[in-house]
Amino acid sequence: MRGVFIAAGVALAVSILLTPYLIRFFSRQGFGQEIRAEGPQSHQAKRGTPTMGGVAILLAIWLGYVPRTC
């Protein structure tokens, strides 16, 4: 049970620390939200918002889990 808490703590720390760097990286690479022209004007402000946040979460979970299994 202790290993699960350690893995969860590592995953939480990695996700908190890694996500801002991944957001900047994805923004520079051009991975951003596309907004259709016929949508509401209020949505136009969302153009370019990085949409790959799940990658940071999955990477953090993987980094928390893998060292415990080896």
N, CA, C and O atoms as CSV, one atom per row, in Angstrom:
chain,resi,resn,atom,element,x,y,z
A,1,MET,N,N,0.826,-1.191,0.000
A,1,MET,CA,C,0.000,0.000,0.000
A,1,MET,C,C,0.872,1.257,0.000
A,1,MET,O,O,0.525,2.266,-0.614
A,2,ARG,N,N,1.975,1.185,0.677
A,2,ARG,CA,C,2.885,2.330,0.734
A,2,ARG,C,C,3.401,2.688,-0.655
A,2,ARG,O,O,3.558,3.864,-0.984
A,3,GLY,N,N,3.664,1.660,-1.471
A,3,GLY,CA,C,4.149,1.881,-2.831
A,3,GLY,C,C,3.152,2.649,-3.689
A,3,GLY,O,O,3.538,3.460,-4.531
A,4,VAL,N,N,1.878,2.389,-3.471
A,4,VAL,CA,C,0.835,3.092,-4.222
A,4,VAL,C,C,0.855,4.584,-3.880
A,4,VAL,O,O,0.732,5.432,-4.764
A,5,PHE,N,N,1.011,4.895,-2.601
A,5,PHE,CA,C,1.058,6.304,-2.188
A,5,PHE,C,C,2.306,7.001,-2.727
A,5,PHE,O,O,2.253,8.166,-3.121
A,6,ILE,N,N,3.423,6.282,-2.742
A,6,ILE,CA,C,4.653,6.861,-3.288
A,6,ILE,C,C,4.490,7.122,-4.781
A,6,ILE,O,O,4.851,8.191,-5.272
A,7,ALA,N,N,3.946,6.143,-5.503
A,7,ALA,CA,C,3.729,6.313,-6.944
A,7,ALA,C,C,2.767,7.461,-7.220
A,7,ALA,O,O,2.984,8.235,-8.152
A,8,ALA,N,N,1.707,7.583,-6.424
A,8,ALA,CA,C,0.749,8.676,-6.606
A,8,ALA,C,C,1.406,10.022,-6.307
A,8,ALA,O,O,1.150,11.003,-7.005
A,9,GLY,N,N,2.236,10.075,-5.290
A,9,GLY,CA,C,2.941,11.308,-4.961
A,9,GLY,C,C,3.913,11.721,-6.052
A,9,GLY,O,O,4.011,12.898,-6.399
A,10,VAL,N,N,4.632,10.741,-6.589
A,10,VAL,CA,C,5.558,11.035,-7.694
A,10,VAL,C,C,4.783,11.523,-8.906
A,10,VAL,O,O,5.186,12.494,-9.547
A,11,ALA,N,N,3.678,10.864,-9.229
A,11,ALA,CA,C,2.864,11.266,-10.380
A,11,ALA,C,C,2.308,12.678,-10.190
A,11,ALA,O,O,2.282,13.467,-11.136
A,12,LEU,N,N,1.868,12.998,-8.981
A,12,LEU,CA,C,1.344,14.336,-8.713
A,12,LEU,C,C,2.439,15.388,-8.871
A,12,LEU,O,O,2.234,16.419,-9.511
A,13,ALA,N,N,3.600,15.117,-8.283
A,13,ALA,CA,C,4.706,16.081,-8.366
A,13,ALA,C,C,5.160,16.280,-9.805
A,13,ALA,O,O,5.397,17.410,-10.234
A,14,VAL,N,N,5.282,15.188,-10.548
A,14,VAL,CA,C,5.720,15.291,-11.942
A,14,VAL,C,C,4.696,16.063,-12.764
A,14,VAL,O,O,5.068,16.902,-13.585
A,15,SER,N,N,3.415,15.790,-12.553
A,15,SER,CA,C,2.396,16.494,-13.345
A,15,SER,C,C,2.369,17.984,-13.026
A,15,SER,O,O,2.184,18.804,-13.924
A,16,ILE,N,N,2.550,18.341,-11.758
A,16,ILE,CA,C,2.549,19.756,-11.389
A,16,ILE,C,C,3.771,20.462,-11.959
A,16,ILE,O,O,3.674,21.598,-12.423
A,17,LEU,N,N,4.920,19.796,-11.925
A,17,LEU,CA,C,6.153,20.422,-12.388
A,17,LEU,C,C,6.314,20.361,-13.902
A,17,LEU,O,O,6.902,21.270,-14.488
A,18,LEU,N,N,5.810,19.322,-14.546
A,18,LEU,CA,C,6.039,19.105,-15.968
A,18,LEU,C,C,5.026,19.814,-16.864
A,18,LEU,O,O,5.369,20.226,-17.971
A,19,THR,N,N,3.810,19.959,-16.412
A,19,THR,CA,C,2.753,20.516,-17.254
A,19,THR,C,C,3.068,21.906,-17.799
A,19,THR,O,O,2.849,22.125,-18.991
A,20,PRO,N,N,3.565,22.860,-17.013
A,20,PRO,CA,C,3.863,24.188,-17.590
A,20,PRO,C,C,4.897,24.129,-18.717
A,20,PRO,O,O,4.787,24.865,-19.697
A,21,TYR,N,N,5.895,23.260,-18.581
A,21,TYR,CA,C,6.906,23.131,-19.628
A,21,TYR,C,C,6.316,22.510,-20.893
A,21,TYR,O,O,6.641,22.926,-22.005
A,22,LEU,N,N,5.446,21.510,-20.717
A,22,LEU,CA,C,4.818,20.894,-21.885
A,22,LEU,C,C,3.873,21.867,-22.586
A,22,LEU,O,O,3.780,21.857,-23.813
A,23,ILE,N,N,3.175,22.703,-21.825
A,23,ILE,CA,C,2.284,23.690,-22.441
A,23,ILE,C,C,3.091,24.642,-23.318
A,23,ILE,O,O,2.701,24.933,-24.448
A,24,ARG,N,N,4.219,25.127,-22.794
A,24,ARG,CA,C,5.069,26.023,-23.599
A,24,ARG,C,C,5.614,25.309,-24.828
A,24,ARG,O,O,5.640,25.876,-25.920
A,25,PHE,N,N,6.048,24.064,-24.648
A,25,PHE,CA,C,6.583,23.286,-25.770
A,25,PHE,C,C,5.520,23.083,-26.846
A,25,PHE,O,O,5.788,23.297,-28.028
A,26,PHE,N,N,4.323,22.673,-26.446
A,26,PHE,CA,C,3.255,22.437,-27.415
A,26,PHE,C,C,2.827,23.733,-28.100
A,26,PHE,O,O,2.474,23.720,-29.280
A,27,SER,N,N,2.854,24.846,-27.377
A,27,SER,CA,C,2.510,26.136,-27.989
A,27,SER,C,C,3.522,26.505,-29.069
A,27,SER,O,O,3.143,26.970,-30.144
A,28,ARG,N,N,4.819,26.298,-28.783
A,28,ARG,CA,C,5.855,26.597,-29.782
A,28,ARG,C,C,5.757,25.677,-30.996
A,28,ARG,O,O,6.069,26.088,-32.113
A,29,GLN,N,N,5.327,24.439,-30.783
A,29,GLN,CA,C,5.213,23.481,-31.874
A,29,GLN,C,C,3.948,23.681,-32.701
A,29,GLN,O,O,3.815,23.097,-33.777
A,30,GLY,N,N,3.025,24.490,-32.217
A,30,GLY,CA,C,1.817,24.791,-32.974
A,30,GLY,C,C,0.648,23.876,-32.665
A,30,GLY,O,O,-0.345,23.884,-33.392
A,31,PHE,N,N,0.743,23.082,-31.595
A,31,PHE,CA,C,-0.386,22.248,-31.193
A,31,PHE,C,C,-1.347,23.130,-30.418
A,31,PHE,O,O,-1.132,23.404,-29.237
A,32,GLY,N,N,-2.397,23.572,-31.074
A,32,GLY,CA,C,-3.329,24.472,-30.410
A,32,GLY,C,C,-4.746,24.248,-30.883
A,32,GLY,O,O,-4.989,23.618,-31.912
A,33,GLN,N,N,-5.656,24.768,-30.127
A,33,GLN,CA,C,-7.075,24.629,-30.430
A,33,GLN,C,C,-7.429,25.417,-31.680
A,33,GLN,O,O,-7.117,26.604,-31.781
A,34,GLU,N,N,-8.068,24.770,-32.614
A,34,GLU,CA,C,-8.587,25.444,-33.805
A,34,GLU,C,C,-10.035,25.834,-33.537
A,34,GLU,O,O,-10.820,25.026,-33.039
A,35,ILE,N,N,-10.377,27.041,-33.858
A,35,ILE,CA,C,-11.735,27.551,-33.649
A,35,ILE,C,C,-12.355,27.833,-35.008
A,35,ILE,O,O,-11.767,28.524,-35.839
A,36,ARG,N,N,-13.555,27.289,-35.225
A,36,ARG,CA,C,-14.247,27.543,-36.486
A,36,ARG,C,C,-14.701,28.991,-36.572
A,36,ARG,O,O,-15.083,29.591,-35.567
A,37,ALA,N,N,-14.658,29.539,-37.754
A,37,ALA,CA,C,-15.028,30.947,-37.965
A,37,ALA,C,C,-16.508,31.197,-37.692
A,37,ALA,O,O,-16.881,32.293,-37.273
A,38,GLU,N,N,-17.363,30.183,-37.926
A,38,GLU,CA,C,-18.798,30.408,-37.747
A,38,GLU,C,C,-19.243,30.242,-36.298
A,38,GLU,O,O,-20.437,30.350,-36.017
A,39,GLY,N,N,-18.333,29.986,-35.381
A,39,GLY,CA,C,-18.673,29.863,-33.964
A,39,GLY,C,C,-18.854,31.222,-33.311
A,39,GLY,O,O,-18.665,32.255,-33.954
A,40,PRO,N,N,-19.216,31.223,-32.042
A,40,PRO,CA,C,-19.399,32.485,-31.310
A,40,PRO,C,C,-18.087,33.269,-31.230
A,40,PRO,O,O,-17.010,32.679,-31.143
A,41,GLN,N,N,-18.182,34.580,-31.258
A,41,GLN,CA,C,-16.996,35.432,-31.197
A,41,GLN,C,C,-16.247,35.262,-29.871
A,41,GLN,O,O,-15.030,35.442,-29.824
A,42,SER,N,N,-16.953,34.922,-28.808
A,42,SER,CA,C,-16.290,34.746,-27.513
A,42,SER,C,C,-15.314,33.571,-27.534
A,42,SER,O,O,-14.380,33.527,-26.734
A,43,HIS,N,N,-15.525,32.627,-28.436
A,43,HIS,CA,C,-14.635,31.467,-28.533
A,43,HIS,C,C,-13.344,31.780,-29.270
A,43,HIS,O,O,-12.384,31.014,-29.183
A,44,GLN,N,N,-13.304,32.884,-29.990
A,44,GLN,CA,C,-12.101,33.228,-30.750
A,44,GLN,C,C,-10.903,33.471,-29.841
A,44,GLN,O,O,-9.762,33.311,-30.274
A,45,ALA,N,N,-11.139,33.851,-28.604
A,45,ALA,CA,C,-10.037,34.068,-27.654
A,45,ALA,C,C,-9.346,32.764,-27.287
A,45,ALA,O,O,-8.220,32.778,-26.790
A,46,LYS,N,N,-10.010,31.637,-27.528
A,46,LYS,CA,C,-9.433,30.332,-27.196
A,46,LYS,C,C,-8.474,29.822,-28.268
A,46,LYS,O,O,-7.811,28.805,-28.069
A,47,ARG,N,N,-8.396,30.506,-29.384
A,47,ARG,CA,C,-7.544,30.064,-30.485
A,47,ARG,C,C,-6.102,29.923,-30.017
A,47,ARG,O,O,-5.548,30.833,-29.402
A,48,GLY,N,N,-5.495,28.768,-30.315
A,48,GLY,CA,C,-4.099,28.519,-29.975
A,48,GLY,C,C,-3.880,27.913,-28.600
A,48,GLY,O,O,-2.738,27.639,-28.229
A,49,THR,N,N,-4.949,27.696,-27.828
A,49,THR,CA,C,-4.796,27.080,-26.518
A,49,THR,C,C,-4.313,25.647,-26.687
A,49,THR,O,O,-4.932,24.889,-27.433
A,50,PRO,N,N,-3.220,25.243,-26.018
A,50,PRO,CA,C,-2.729,23.866,-26.147
A,50,PRO,C,C,-3.782,22.867,-25.686
A,50,PRO,O,O,-4.447,23.068,-24.670
A,51,THR,N,N,-3.923,21.786,-26.450
A,51,THR,CA,C,-4.953,20.795,-26.157
A,51,THR,C,C,-4.367,19.423,-25.849
A,51,THR,O,O,-5.066,18.416,-25.965
A,52,MET,N,N,-3.117,19.367,-25.465
A,52,MET,CA,C,-2.452,18.090,-25.239
A,52,MET,C,C,-2.178,17.853,-23.752
A,52,MET,O,O,-1.214,17.164,-23.417
A,53,GLY,N,N,-2.991,18.399,-22.860
A,53,GLY,CA,C,-2.780,18.257,-21.426
A,53,GLY,C,C,-2.834,16.826,-20.943
A,53,GLY,O,O,-2.191,16.486,-19.950
A,54,GLY,N,N,-3.587,15.982,-21.622
A,54,GLY,CA,C,-3.648,14.572,-21.254
A,54,GLY,C,C,-2.312,13.879,-21.370
A,54,GLY,O,O,-2.045,12.920,-20.645
A,55,VAL,N,N,-1.465,14.351,-22.275
A,55,VAL,CA,C,-0.131,13.772,-22.428
A,55,VAL,C,C,0.666,13.975,-21.148
A,55,VAL,O,O,1.352,13.055,-20.703
A,56,ALA,N,N,0.593,15.145,-20.554
A,56,ALA,CA,C,1.321,15.426,-19.311
A,56,ALA,C,C,0.819,14.538,-18.183
A,56,ALA,O,O,1.618,14.032,-17.395
A,57,ILE,N,N,-0.473,14.344,-18.095
A,57,ILE,CA,C,-1.047,13.518,-17.038
A,57,ILE,C,C,-0.644,12.058,-17.220
A,57,ILE,O,O,-0.237,11.405,-16.259
A,58,LEU,N,N,-0.752,11.542,-18.437
A,58,LEU,CA,C,-0.370,10.151,-18.681
A,58,LEU,C,C,1.118,9.928,-18.463
A,58,LEU,O,O,1.514,8.896,-17.923
A,59,LEU,N,N,1.938,10.871,-18.870
A,59,LEU,CA,C,3.380,10.763,-18.643
A,59,LEU,C,C,3.690,10.759,-17.149
A,59,LEU,O,O,4.538,9.988,-16.700
A,60,ALA,N,N,3.027,11.595,-16.384
A,60,ALA,CA,C,3.240,11.641,-14.938
A,60,ALA,C,C,2.829,10.333,-14.274
A,60,ALA,O,O,3.533,9.833,-13.396
A,61,ILE,N,N,1.703,9.783,-14.684
A,61,ILE,CA,C,1.259,8.501,-14.125
A,61,ILE,C,C,2.252,7.413,-14.470
A,61,ILE,O,O,2.598,6.593,-13.619
A,62,TRP,N,N,2.711,7.396,-15.702
A,62,TRP,CA,C,3.681,6.392,-16.131
A,62,TRP,C,C,4.987,6.522,-15.345
A,62,TRP,O,O,5.553,5.519,-14.911
A,63,LEU,N,N,5.467,7.756,-15.162
A,63,LEU,CA,C,6.710,7.963,-14.412
A,63,LEU,C,C,6.549,7.603,-12.939
A,63,LEU,O,O,7.524,7.212,-12.297
A,64,GLY,N,N,5.369,7.723,-12.398
A,64,GLY,CA,C,5.124,7.315,-11.020
A,64,GLY,C,C,5.005,5.817,-10.870
A,64,GLY,O,O,5.347,5.269,-9.822
A,65,TYR,N,N,4.527,5.150,-11.893
A,65,TYR,CA,C,4.257,3.724,-11.820
A,65,TYR,C,C,5.469,2.854,-12.181
A,65,TYR,O,O,5.756,1.872,-11.496
A,66,VAL,N,N,6.167,3.210,-13.241
A,66,VAL,CA,C,7.238,2.365,-13.782
A,66,VAL,C,C,8.352,2.077,-12.784
A,66,VAL,O,O,8.738,0.915,-12.656
A,67,PRO,N,N,8.896,3.066,-12.064
A,67,PRO,CA,C,9.984,2.730,-11.138
A,67,PRO,C,C,9.552,1.774,-10.026
A,67,PRO,O,O,10.390,1.047,-9.493
A,68,ARG,N,N,8.282,1.755,-9.666
A,68,ARG,CA,C,7.782,0.848,-8.614
A,68,ARG,C,C,7.698,-0.589,-9.114
A,68,ARG,O,O,7.751,-1.516,-8.306
A,69,THR,N,N,7.571,-0.799,-10.410
A,69,THR,CA,C,7.398,-2.150,-10.938
A,69,THR,C,C,8.719,-2.805,-11.291
A,69,THR,O,O,8.767,-4.022,-11.465
A,70,CYS,N,N,9.783,-2.045,-11.402
A,70,CYS,CA,C,11.082,-2.604,-11.781
A,70,CYS,C,C,11.845,-3.131,-10.589
A,70,CYS,O,O,12.957,-3.635,-10.742
